[in-house]
Amino acid sequence: MATKKRSADAAPLFEEQLAKLESLVEALEQGELSLEASMLSFEQGITLARECQKALSEAEQKVALLTREGDDLHEQPFALDAQ
């Protein structure tokens, strides 16, 4: 299975962002960071959480629902609930 190659300036993959966010949360939960380091980690975590949420929202918009009508499958756009 082929994988997509990213350029050096491409945005980080969702999985990379999520792993970094999990790492920041773990460090904050341990409670051993200074106040300054905690605040910096918190700010980075908020930014990463927003980026991850944006990536998830964009992916959700690309999802297509397959509906079965008899033996045929039809593709239709994914309808988001009213926000």
C-alpha positions, 0 to 999 in steps of 0.5 A, a space after each residue: 500500500 502506497 503512502 503519501 509523502 509530505 514535503 518538509 514544510 507540510 503541516 504535521 500529520 494528525 497522528 503526530 499532533 495528537 501524540 504531542 498533545 498526549 505527551 503534553 497532557 501527561 507531563 501536566 498531569 505529573 505535576 512536576 513542571 514549573 509554573 512557566 513550563 506548565 503555562 507554556 505546555 497548556 498553551 501548546 496543548 490548546 493550540 494542538 487541540 484546536 488543530 486536531 479538532 479542525 483536522 477532524 472536522 475537515 475529515 468529517 466533511 469529506 466522509 461519504 455515506 453509502 446507502 443501500 438501495 436494493 443491490 446498488 450502493 449510492 454515495 452521498 455527501 455526509 450531512 453535518 448536524 446543524 451547529 
